[in-house]
Amino acid sequence: MDCKKLEYKGAEALKELERLTTRAGPVQDEILRQILARNRNTEYLKKYLGNDSSIIISSKKVSLFKNHVPVITYKDIHPYILRIADGEDSNLITSHPIIEMLCSSGTSAGEPKLMPSIAEDLDRRTFLYNLIMPIVNKYVSGLDEGKAMYLYFVKAEMSTPCGLPARTVLTSYYTSSHFKNRPHDPFNDFTSPDATILCHDSDQSMYCQLLAGLIHRRDVLRLGAVFASALLRAISFLERHWRDICRDIRAGKLNDAVTDPDCRSAMSDLIERPDPKSAGEIEGICETKSWRGIICRLWPKAKYIEAVVTGSMSQYVPALRYYSDGKLPLVCPMYASSECYFGVNMKPLCDPSKVSFTLLPNMGYFEFIPLGKNGSLLMGYEEDERVPQSDLVDLVHLKVGHYYELVVTTFSGLYRYRIGDVLQVTGFHNHAPQFRFICRRNVVLSIDNDKTNEEDLHRSITAAAKRLLEPRYALLVEYTSYADTSSIPGHYVIFWEINDSINPHAPPVSGEILEECCIAVEEGLDYVYRRCRTNDKSVGPLEIRVVKPGTFEKMMDLFIAQGGASINQYKTPRCVRSKAALKLLNANVRECYFSLRDPAWNA
């Protein structure tokens, strides 16, 4: 694909979006032909397509691809990636030079993965980014009359043995010329100087970005972060440091704790003179007992909050609504991963529970493994199972209401790669399918015959918290889990961090209520789990371990320090397998509670 065709902005970007989705089938056919034409002589594809070096990719070659190239997971492509990381030619898997390896967050499946990336991948990502504001502008006016307070972060880069950069996909973008040389138009007027975004010290970066956002507080029209969890971490950081920030604004001098020279230089223009009036206003807002609606009070002109709030991030919706007093829409703009960027939300102001993403057919070649129409029993192929090629469905032949696992083929050397995401088709925009993100297939809890996926666990926990915690002025801040098999029978352990200080006059959540939460979570899980608990007695009573405030931030710091995600990319693992993380969680347990009765299983 001619990358110049990806340089669309504003109204032209929307026109291109309509063209692509109207011609979704032909665009997909052309994308596959281009990938095969470019990469036909790679070691990987020659195994399946033969040694014919013809430039023209015939229907026969496409048929060979669809009939013989296997569906794979990371372990299948990993040996090739290791060889390239060690210095072998990129032509093992792609005809274009691999310029970097992208580190996945690793927090969903347990460890970071390295994904090959070529130069034009940045063009595709930028094309998708350039669609977001034109789409939002259709629903929210006047966004060019102020600033955006986006909290973005990078992760320190590593190198492969041969010297290829290894970095997160967002670090790749923020350090690229695409971001640094972005147009200086009103829609790119950020409160954070680039140097504060590119600072590797996350605390210094956070401090400076919040300081900059508060200096410009009366000009901020939109605010957010990549993931909802990062925005809530920022609020928690502000709770601890607002006095220091106000002191800086009052004195017109940056805190000495900020030692990064680029940050200090970038902030010098913003904090060049004392401003006691603004400092006093911010102090008056922050020193109130309740922080309900704090976002709206600090940034009174904000029109919406932007962050990923789908999948496991949806549990943060109540907290975001609490801090915005329910007054600001939560905009979830896009669907992407380290492997490939996928689609955009065409209805940005919809309720988070109704977010669907329109898949962009020019991002890669997409196929789908059918999982049926039963959302609670997402049957499909295990990670080690062979998926018959005949089972795959292409993009334009999906069925509304049905569930699928996403499979992607990219220009950078992934062929029929199982992303692991479970999606439900909610409709079509022109001829391009729209999806609701459900969960990652490979995040499960299991003791015996039970098999709890991420969606079922999330649904049962959030329902229990909504029914039993929220009426008592307590918020579930964060959770994770693991299957404890150290005793017989084994049982599910859920770690909860609870904020019960929302209403200073409300009593603490009692042990009896938390015991009720245990049984409520169990009764929200599926039939097989409840049968194992009640009838088979092969699973023991569920346990909730309440941890001290700040525990999950410590766990985030642990994963980041171990070389996984940046703050941007980090997602709390819903099933913890790391021994170090479990040790940290257990060291911060405050109280433990168990289900005191069996859940009903034959209802």
C-alpha positions as CSV (number, residue, x, y, z in Angstrom):
1,M,0.0,0.0,0.0
2,D,1.2,3.5,-0.9
3,C,1.8,5.0,2.5
4,K,1.0,8.5,1.1
5,K,-2.6,7.3,0.8
6,L,-2.6,7.1,4.6
7,E,-1.9,10.9,5.1
8,Y,-5.5,12.0,5.7
9,K,-6.7,14.6,8.2
10,G,-10.0,16.2,9.2
11,A,-12.8,15.9,6.7
12,E,-10.6,14.0,4.2
13,A,-10.0,11.4,6.9
14,L,-13.7,10.9,7.3
15,K,-14.2,10.6,3.6
16,E,-11.4,7.9,3.5
17,L,-13.1,6.1,6.4
18,E,-16.3,6.0,4.4
19,R,-14.5,4.7,1.3
20,L,-12.7,2.0,3.2
21,T,-15.8,0.7,5.0
22,T,-17.9,0.8,1.9
23,R,-15.4,-1.3,0.0
24,A,-14.3,-3.4,3.0
25,G,-14.3,-6.7,1.1
26,P,-12.2,-5.5,-1.9
27,V,-9.9,-3.6,0.4
28,Q,-9.3,-6.7,2.4
29,D,-8.6,-8.8,-0.7
30,E,-6.1,-6.2,-1.9
31,I,-4.4,-6.0,1.5
32,L,-3.9,-9.8,1.5
33,R,-2.5,-9.7,-2.1
34,Q,-0.1,-6.9,-1.2
35,I,1.1,-8.8,1.9
36,L,1.7,-12.0,-0.1
37,A,3.3,-10.1,-3.0
38,R,5.8,-8.4,-0.7
39,N,6.6,-11.3,1.5
40,R,6.3,-14.2,-0.9
41,N,10.1,-14.9,-0.7
42,T,10.3,-15.0,3.0
43,E,11.5,-18.2,4.6
44,Y,8.2,-18.5,6.5
45,L,5.8,-18.2,3.5
46,K,7.9,-20.2,1.1
47,K,7.1,-23.2,3.3
48,Y,3.5,-22.9,2.3
49,L,3.4,-21.0,-0.9
50,G,6.3,-22.6,-2.7
51,N,9.3,-21.0,-4.4
52,D,7.4,-19.2,-7.3
53,S,8.9,-15.7,-7.3
54,S,6.2,-14.2,-9.6
55,I,5.5,-10.6,-8.7
56,I,1.8,-11.1,-9.5
57,I,0.0,-12.9,-6.7
58,S,-2.5,-15.2,-8.4
59,S,-5.8,-16.6,-7.1
60,K,-3.8,-19.9,-6.7
61,K,-1.4,-18.2,-4.3
62,V,-4.3,-16.7,-2.3
63,S,-5.9,-20.2,-2.2
64,L,-2.6,-21.7,-1.0
65,F,-2.5,-19.2,1.8
66,K,-6.0,-19.9,2.9
67,N,-5.7,-23.6,2.6
68,H,-2.1,-24.3,3.9
69,V,-0.8,-21.4,6.0
70,P,-1.6,-22.4,9.6
71,V,-3.3,-20.4,12.3
72,I,-0.6,-19.7,14.9
73,T,0.0,-18.3,18.4
74,Y,3.0,-16.5,19.7
75,K,5.0,-19.7,20.5
76,D,4.9,-20.6,16.8
77,I,6.4,-17.3,15.6
78,H,8.6,-16.8,18.6
79,P,11.6,-18.8,17.2
80,Y,11.7,-16.5,14.1
81,I,11.5,-13.4,16.2
82,L,14.4,-14.6,18.4
83,R,16.5,-15.3,15.3
84,I,15.9,-11.7,14.0
85,A,16.5,-10.3,17.5
86,D,19.9,-12.2,17.4
87,G,20.8,-10.6,14.1
88,E,19.4,-12.7,11.3
89,D,17.8,-11.0,8.3
90,S,14.2,-9.7,8.5
91,N,13.5,-11.7,5.4
92,L,12.8,-14.7,7.6
93,I,9.3,-13.3,7.9
94,T,9.0,-9.9,6.0
95,S,10.6,-8.3,3.0
96,H,10.9,-4.9,4.7
97,P,13.5,-4.2,7.4
98,I,12.3,-4.7,10.9
99,I,13.2,-1.4,12.6
100,E,12.1,-2.3,16.1
101,M,10.5,-4.9,18.3
102,L,7.4,-3.8,20.1
103,C,7.0,-5.1,23.6
104,S,3.4,-6.1,24.5
105,S,2.3,-5.2,28.0
106,G,2.5,-8.8,29.0
107,T,0.1,-8.2,31.9
108,S,-2.9,-10.0,30.3
109,A,-1.1,-13.2,29.6
110,G,1.7,-13.1,32.1
111,E,4.9,-12.1,30.2
112,P,5.8,-9.5,27.6
113,K,6.0,-10.5,23.9
114,L,8.2,-9.1,21.2
115,M,6.3,-8.1,18.0
116,P,8.1,-7.2,14.7
117,S,7.5,-3.7,13.4
118,I,8.4,-2.1,10.0
119,A,8.6,1.6,9.2
120,E,5.2,1.9,7.6
121,D,3.5,0.5,10.7
122,L,3.8,4.0,12.1
123,D,1.9,5.4,9.1
124,R,-1.0,3.0,9.8
125,R,-1.1,3.9,13.5
126,T,-1.0,7.6,12.6
127,F,-3.8,7.1,10.1
128,L,-6.0,5.7,12.8
129,Y,-5.0,8.5,15.3
130,N,-5.9,11.1,12.7
131,L,-9.5,9.7,12.6
132,I,-10.2,10.2,16.2
133,M,-10.7,14.0,16.4
134,P,-12.8,14.3,13.2
135,I,-15.1,11.6,14.6
136,V,-15.4,13.3,18.0
137,N,-15.9,16.7,16.3
138,K,-19.1,15.4,14.8
139,Y,-20.5,15.2,18.3
140,V,-18.6,17.8,20.4
141,S,-18.1,21.3,19.1
142,G,-15.6,24.0,20.0
143,L,-12.7,21.6,20.7
144,D,-10.4,23.9,18.8
145,E,-10.9,26.7,21.3
146,G,-8.8,25.2,24.1
147,K,-6.3,22.6,25.2
148,A,-6.2,18.9,25.7
149,M,-4.8,17.5,29.0
150,Y,-3.6,14.1,28.0
151,L,-1.4,12.2,30.4
152,Y,1.0,10.2,28.2
153,F,4.1,8.2,29.3
154,V,7.0,6.4,27.8
155,K,9.0,3.4,29.0
156,A,12.8,3.2,28.9
157,E,13.9,1.3,25.8
158,M,15.8,-1.9,25.7
159,S,17.7,-3.5,22.8
160,T,17.8,-7.0,21.3
161,P,21.1,-8.8,21.1
162,C,21.7,-7.4,17.6
163,G,20.8,-3.8,18.6
164,L,17.2,-3.5,17.5
165,P,15.2,-1.2,19.8
166,A,12.7,-3.0,21.9
167,R,10.0,-0.7,23.2
168,T,6.3,-0.4,23.8
169,V,4.1,0.5,20.9
170,L,3.2,3.8,22.5
171,T,6.8,4.7,23.3
172,S,7.5,3.9,19.7
173,Y,4.9,6.4,18.6
174,Y,5.7,9.2,21.1
175,T,9.4,9.1,20.2
176,S,8.7,9.1,16.5
177,S,8.7,12.0,14.1
178,H,5.0,11.3,13.5
179,F,4.4,12.5,17.1
180,K,7.2,15.1,17.5
181,N,6.4,16.7,14.1
182,R,2.6,16.6,14.4
183,P,0.8,19.6,13.0
184,H,0.6,22.5,15.4
185,D,-3.1,22.9,15.0
186,P,-5.6,23.5,17.8
187,F,-6.4,19.8,18.1
188,N,-2.8,19.1,18.9
189,D,-2.5,21.8,21.6
190,F,-1.6,19.7,24.6
191,T,-1.0,21.0,28.1
192,S,2.0,18.7,28.6
193,P,5.3,19.7,26.9
194,D,6.8,16.9,24.9
195,A,9.7,16.6,27.2
196,T,7.5,15.8,30.2
197,I,5.9,13.0,28.1
198,L,9.2,11.6,27.0
199,C,10.7,11.6,30.6
200,H,11.6,8.0,31.6
201,D,10.9,8.7,35.3
202,S,7.2,8.1,35.6
203,D,6.9,10.1,38.9
204,Q,8.6,13.2,37.5
205,S,6.7,12.9,34.3
206,M,3.4,12.6,36.2
207,Y,4.2,15.5,38.4
208,C,5.1,17.8,35.6
209,Q,2.2,16.8,33.4
210,L,-0.3,17.4,36.3
211,L,1.4,20.7,37.1
212,A,1.1,21.8,33.5
213,G,-2.5,20.7,33.3
214,L,-3.3,22.7,36.4
215,I,-1.5,25.8,35.2
216,H,-3.7,25.6,32.1
217,R,-6.8,24.4,34.0
218,R,-9.2,27.0,32.7
219,D,-8.3,26.2,29.0
220,V,-8.6,22.4,29.2
221,L,-11.5,21.2,27.1
222,R,-10.8,17.5,27.1
223,L,-8.6,15.3,29.3
224,G,-7.6,11.7,29.6
225,A,-5.0,9.0,29.3
226,V,-4.7,5.9,27.2
227,F,-6.2,3.5,29.8
228,A,-8.7,4.5,32.4
229,S,-6.4,3.0,35.1
230,A,-3.6,5.5,34.2
231,L,-6.0,8.4,34.7
232,L,-7.1,7.1,38.1
233,R,-3.5,6.6,39.0
234,A,-3.0,10.3,38.2
235,I,-5.8,11.3,40.5
236,S,-4.3,9.2,43.3
237,F,-0.9,10.9,42.6
238,L,-2.6,14.3,42.7
239,E,-4.1,13.4,46.1
240,R,-0.6,12.9,47.5
241,H,1.1,15.8,45.8
242,W,-1.4,18.7,45.3
243,R,0.1,20.7,48.1
244,D,3.6,20.5,46.4
245,I,2.0,21.5,43.1
246,C,0.2,24.5,44.6
247,R,3.5,25.5,46.3
248,D,5.2,25.5,42.9
249,I,2.4,27.6,41.3
250,R,2.4,30.1,44.2
251,A,6.1,30.5,44.1
252,G,6.5,30.4,40.4
253,K,9.3,27.8,40.9
254,L,9.5,24.1,40.0
255,N,10.0,21.6,42.9
256,D,13.6,20.6,43.4
257,A,12.5,17.0,43.4
258,V,12.1,17.3,39.6
259,T,15.7,16.7,38.5
260,D,15.2,15.7,34.9
261,P,16.9,18.5,33.0
262,D,14.6,18.3,30.0
263,C,11.6,18.5,32.2
264,R,12.9,21.4,34.1
265,S,13.7,23.3,30.9
266,A,10.3,22.5,29.3
267,M,8.5,23.6,32.5
268,S,10.4,26.8,32.9
269,D,8.3,28.7,30.4
270,L,5.1,27.5,32.1
271,I,6.0,28.4,35.6
272,E,8.0,31.5,35.1
273,R,6.1,33.8,37.5
274,P,4.3,33.4,40.8
275,D,0.6,32.9,40.7
276,P,-0.8,32.9,44.2
277,K,-4.4,33.4,43.0
278,S,-4.4,30.2,41.0
279,A,-2.6,28.3,43.7
280,G,-5.3,29.4,46.3
281,E,-8.1,28.3,44.0
282,I,-6.6,24.8,43.5
283,E,-5.9,24.5,47.2
284,G,-9.5,25.4,48.0
285,I,-10.8,22.6,45.7
286,C,-8.3,19.9,46.7
287,E,-8.6,20.4,50.5
288,T,-12.3,19.5,50.5
289,K,-13.1,16.2,52.3
290,S,-14.8,14.7,49.3
291,W,-13.2,14.5,45.9
292,R,-16.5,13.7,44.1
293,G,-16.5,15.8,41.0
294,I,-12.9,16.9,41.5
295,I,-12.2,16.7,37.7
296,C,-15.0,19.1,36.9
297,R,-14.0,21.5,39.6
298,L,-10.3,21.5,38.7
299,W,-11.0,21.7,34.9
300,P,-14.3,23.4,34.7
301,K,-14.5,23.7,30.9
302,A,-13.8,20.0,30.2
303,K,-16.3,18.5,27.8
304,Y,-15.3,14.8,28.1
305,I,-12.8,12.3,29.4
306,E,-10.9,10.1,26.9
307,A,-9.6,6.7,27.9
308,V,-10.0,3.0,27.1
309,V,-13.0,1.8,29.3
310,T,-13.8,-1.5,27.6
311,G,-12.9,-5.0,28.6
312,S,-11.1,-5.1,32.0
313,M,-10.9,-1.3,32.0
314,S,-14.7,-1.1,32.3
315,Q,-14.4,-1.7,36.1
316,Y,-13.0,1.8,36.4
317,V,-16.1,3.5,35.0
318,P,-17.8,4.0,38.5
319,A,-14.6,5.6,39.8
320,L,-14.3,7.9,36.7
321,R,-18.0,8.9,37.1
322,Y,-17.4,9.5,40.8
323,Y,-14.5,11.9,40.2
324,S,-16.4,13.6,37.4
325,D,-19.7,13.6,39.3
326,G,-21.2,11.8,36.3
327,K,-21.1,15.1,34.3
328,L,-18.6,14.2,31.6
329,P,-19.0,11.6,28.9
330,L,-16.4,8.8,28.8
331,V,-15.0,8.5,25.3
332,C,-13.3,5.3,24.3
333,P,-11.8,6.2,21.0
334,M,-10.0,3.1,19.5
335,Y,-9.1,-0.5,19.6
336,A,-5.5,-1.5,19.1
337,S,-2.7,-3.8,20.3
338,S,1.0,-4.2,19.9
339,E,0.5,-6.6,17.0
340,C,-1.8,-4.3,14.9
341,Y,-4.2,-1.4,15.2
342,F,-7.7,-2.4,14.5
343,G,-10.5,0.1,14.6
344,V,-12.3,3.2,15.9
345,N,-15.4,4.1,17.9
346,M,-17.8,5.8,15.5
347,K,-20.2,6.8,18.4
348,P,-17.7,8.3,20.9
349,L,-20.4,9.6,23.3
350,C,-22.2,6.3,23.8
351,D,-22.3,4.6,27.2
352,P,-19.1,2.6,27.9
353,S,-21.1,-0.6,28.1
354,K,-22.3,0.0,24.5
355,V,-18.9,0.8,22.9
356,S,-18.4,-0.8,19.5
357,F,-15.4,-0.5,17.3
358,T,-15.6,-0.3,13.5
359,L,-12.8,-2.4,12.1
360,L,-10.6,-0.6,9.5
361,P,-10.0,-3.0,6.6
362,N,-6.7,-1.3,5.6
363,M,-4.9,-2.0,8.9
364,G,-4.1,-5.7,8.1
365,Y,-5.8,-8.8,6.8
366,F,-8.4,-10.0,9.3
367,E,-10.0,-13.4,9.8
368,F,-12.1,-14.8,12.6
369,I,-12.5,-18.0,14.5
370,P,-16.3,-18.6,15.2
371,L,-17.1,-19.0,18.9
372,G,-20.9,-19.3,18.5
373,K,-23.7,-17.1,19.8
374,N,-23.6,-18.1,23.5
375,G,-21.7,-15.3,25.3
376,S,-21.4,-17.2,28.6
377,L,-20.0,-20.4,27.0
378,L,-17.3,-19.0,24.7
379,M,-16.3,-22.3,23.2
380,G,-13.4,-22.4,20.8
381,Y,-9.9,-23.7,20.3
382,E,-7.4,-23.8,23.2
383,E,-4.1,-22.0,22.6
384,D,-2.3,-25.3,21.8
385,E,-5.1,-26.7,19.6
386,R,-4.8,-26.7,15.8
387,V,-7.5,-24.5,14.2
388,P,-8.7,-25.9,10.8
389,Q,-8.3,-23.3,8.1
390,S,-11.8,-24.2,6.9
391,D,-13.2,-22.8,10.1
392,L,-12.0,-19.2,9.5
393,V,-14.4,-16.6,8.5
394,D,-13.4,-13.4,6.6
395,L,-14.3,-9.9,7.5
396,V,-17.5,-9.3,5.5
397,H,-19.2,-12.6,6.3
398,L,-19.6,-12.3,10.0
399,K,-22.9,-12.6,11.7
400,V,-24.4,-10.0,14.0
401,G,-24.6,-11.2,17.6
402,H,-22.1,-13.9,17.2
403,Y,-18.7,-14.2,19.0
404,Y,-15.4,-14.6,17.3
405,E,-11.7,-14.7,18.1
406,L,-9.6,-12.3,16.0
407,V,-6.9,-13.6,13.7
408,V,-4.6,-11.1,11.9
409,T,-2.0,-11.1,9.0
410,T,0.3,-8.1,8.9
411,F,2.9,-6.6,6.5
412,S,5.5,-7.0,9.3
413,G,5.5,-10.8,9.4
414,L,2.6,-12.1,11.4
415,Y,0.6,-14.6,9.4
416,R,-2.8,-15.9,10.7
417,Y,-1.8,-14.9,14.2
418,R,-4.3,-15.4,17.0
419,I,-4.6,-12.1,18.9
420,G,-6.5,-13.9,21.6
421,D,-9.3,-11.3,21.8
422,V,-12.9,-12.4,21.9
423,L,-15.2,-10.0,20.1
424,Q,-19.0,-9.8,19.5
425,V,-20.3,-8.4,16.3
426,T,-22.8,-5.7,17.0
427,G,-23.5,-4.5,13.5
428,F,-21.9,-3.0,10.4
429,H,-20.8,0.5,9.3
430,N,-21.3,0.2,5.6
431,H,-19.7,-3.2,5.0
432,A,-17.2,-3.1,7.8
433,P,-18.1,-5.1,11.0
434,Q,-18.5,-3.4,14.3
435,F,-17.3,-5.2,17.5
436,R,-17.8,-5.1,21.2
437,F,-14.6,-6.2,23.0
438,I,-15.4,-9.0,25.4
439,C,-12.2,-10.4,26.9
440,R,-8.9,-12.1,26.3
441,R,-9.5,-15.8,25.9
442,N,-6.3,-16.9,27.7
443,V,-7.0,-15.2,31.1
444,V,-8.8,-17.9,33.2
445,L,-9.2,-19.3,36.6
446,S,-9.5,-23.1,36.9
447,I,-9.3,-25.6,39.8
448,D,-11.1,-28.6,38.5
449,N,-13.6,-28.8,35.6
450,D,-14.5,-25.1,36.2
451,K,-13.1,-22.6,33.7
452,T,-13.7,-18.9,34.4
453,N,-12.9,-16.4,31.7
454,E,-12.1,-12.8,32.3
455,E,-15.5,-11.5,31.3
456,D,-17.4,-13.8,33.7
457,L,-15.0,-12.9,36.5
458,H,-15.3,-9.2,35.8
459,R,-19.1,-9.3,35.5
460,S,-19.6,-11.2,38.8
461,I,-17.1,-9.0,40.8
462,T,-18.5,-5.7,39.5
463,A,-22.1,-6.8,40.1
464,A,-21.2,-7.8,43.7
465,A,-19.4,-4.5,44.3
466,K,-22.3,-2.5,42.8
467,R,-24.9,-4.2,45.0
468,L,-23.0,-4.5,48.3
469,L,-20.3,-1.9,48.4
470,E,-21.5,1.2,46.5
471,P,-24.7,1.6,48.6
472,R,-22.4,1.8,51.6
473,Y,-20.3,4.6,50.0
474,A,-17.4,2.3,49.1
475,L,-15.7,1.9,45.8
476,L,-13.9,-1.2,44.5
477,V,-10.6,0.5,43.4
478,E,-9.0,-2.6,41.8
479,Y,-8.9,-6.4,41.8
480,T,-7.0,-9.4,40.7
481,S,-7.2,-13.1,41.4
482,Y,-5.4,-16.4,41.4
483,A,-6.3,-20.1,41.8
484,D,-4.9,-21.3,45.2
485,T,-4.2,-25.0,44.9
486,S,-2.0,-25.2,48.0
487,S,-4.8,-26.9,49.8
488,I,-7.4,-29.5,48.8
489,P,-9.7,-28.6,47.4
490,G,-8.3,-25.5,45.8
491,H,-10.2,-22.3,45.7
492,Y,-10.4,-18.9,44.0
493,V,-8.7,-16.0,45.8
494,I,-9.8,-12.5,44.8
495,F,-7.6,-9.5,46.0
496,W,-9.7,-6.4,46.5
497,E,-8.6,-2.8,47.2
498,I,-11.5,-0.8,48.5
499,N,-11.9,2.9,49.0
500,D,-14.4,3.4,51.9
501,S,-13.5,7.0,52.6
502,I,-15.8,8.5,50.0
503,N,-18.3,9.6,52.7
504,P,-16.4,10.4,56.0
505,H,-19.6,9.9,57.9
506,A,-20.3,6.4,56.6
507,P,-19.2,3.4,58.8
508,P,-16.5,1.1,57.4
509,V,-17.7,-1.9,55.4
510,S,-18.3,-4.7,57.8
511,G,-16.9,-8.2,57.7
512,E,-20.4,-9.5,57.2
513,I,-20.9,-7.5,54.1
514,L,-17.6,-8.7,52.7
515,E,-18.6,-12.3,53.4
516,E,-21.8,-11.6,51.4
517,C,-19.6,-10.2,48.7
518,C,-17.8,-13.6,48.5
519,I,-21.0,-15.5,48.0
520,A,-22.3,-12.8,45.6
521,V,-19.2,-13.2,43.4
522,E,-19.6,-17.0,43.4
523,E,-23.3,-16.8,42.5
524,G,-22.4,-14.6,39.6
525,L,-20.0,-17.2,38.1
526,D,-21.1,-19.9,35.6
527,Y,-23.0,-23.1,36.1
528,V,-19.9,-25.3,36.0
529,Y,-18.1,-23.4,38.7
530,R,-21.2,-23.4,41.0
531,R,-21.7,-27.2,40.4
532,C,-18.0,-27.8,41.3
533,R,-18.5,-25.8,44.5
534,T,-21.8,-27.2,45.6
535,N,-22.4,-30.6,44.2
536,D,-18.9,-32.0,43.3
537,K,-17.1,-30.2,46.2
538,S,-14.0,-30.1,44.0
539,V,-13.6,-26.3,44.5
540,G,-13.4,-24.7,47.9
541,P,-15.2,-21.5,49.1
542,L,-14.1,-18.3,47.4
543,E,-11.9,-16.0,49.4
544,I,-11.6,-12.2,49.2
545,R,-8.4,-10.7,50.6
546,V,-8.7,-7.0,51.2
547,V,-5.4,-5.2,50.7
548,K,-4.1,-1.9,52.0
549,P,-4.6,1.3,49.9
550,G,-2.0,1.7,47.3
551,T,-1.2,-2.0,47.0
552,F,-2.2,-2.2,43.3
553,E,0.0,0.8,42.5
554,K,2.9,-1.0,44.1
555,M,2.1,-4.0,41.9
556,M,2.0,-1.8,38.8
557,D,5.4,-0.4,39.8
558,L,6.7,-3.9,40.2
559,F,5.6,-5.0,36.7
560,I,6.9,-1.8,35.1
561,A,10.3,-2.3,36.9
562,Q,10.5,-5.8,35.6
563,G,10.5,-4.5,32.0
564,G,6.8,-4.9,31.0
565,A,4.4,-2.1,30.2
566,S,4.7,1.6,30.6
567,I,2.0,3.5,32.6
568,N,0.2,4.1,29.3
569,Q,0.1,0.4,28.4
570,Y,-0.2,-1.3,31.8
571,K,-3.3,-3.3,32.5
572,T,-3.8,-5.0,35.9
573,P,-3.6,-8.7,35.3
574,R,-6.9,-10.3,36.2
575,C,-5.2,-13.5,37.0
576,V,-1.8,-13.2,38.7
577,R,0.8,-15.8,37.9
578,S,3.9,-13.8,39.0
579,K,5.4,-15.1,42.3
580,A,6.8,-11.7,43.0
581,A,3.4,-10.0,42.5
582,L,1.6,-12.6,44.7
583,K,4.2,-12.1,47.4
584,L,3.6,-8.3,47.2
585,L,-0.2,-8.7,47.3
586,N,-0.1,-11.2,50.3
587,A,2.3,-8.9,52.2
588,N,-0.3,-6.2,52.0
589,V,-3.4,-8.2,53.0
590,R,-5.4,-6.5,55.7
591,E,-8.3,-8.9,56.1
592,C,-9.5,-12.2,54.6
593,Y,-13.1,-13.4,54.1
594,F,-14.7,-16.6,52.8
595,S,-18.1,-17.6,51.4
596,L,-20.0,-19.1,54.4
597,R,-22.4,-21.1,52.3
598,D,-22.6,-22.8,48.9
599,P,-23.9,-21.0,45.9
600,A,-27.0,-22.3,44.2
601,W,-25.9,-24.4,41.2
602,N,-29.0,-26.0,39.6
603,A,-31.0,-22.8,39.2
